[in-house]
Amino acid sequence: MPFEEQQFELLWAEGGAYIMGVEQALKQWKPFIKANGYLVIGDLVWLSDNQSQEAVAVLATELSRYDHQQATN
């Protein structure tokens, strides 16, 4: 990755670690985090069977935008 070692105090990954594998992500990202820095790994999960239609629509829009970007790269 095009970053300096220990460049970041915080590295936030939303879903990326699960795509590449958590162990691999930790190995690759650790050098970029400053001493006493933080790595946050998140993943969207529904905590209810009754999601709002607005939330579902936003997620569908964002996922389709991501899929389009991946297809054109």
Sequence and secondary structure as in RCSB ss.txt:
>XXXX:A:sequence
MPFEEQQFELLWAEGGAYIMGVEQALKQWKPFIKANGYLVIGDLVWLSDNQSQEAVAVLATELSRYDHQQATN
>XXXX:A:secstr
  S TT EEEEEEESHHHHH HHHHHHHHGGGEEEEEEEEEE    S S   HHHHHHHHHHHHHHHHHHHH 
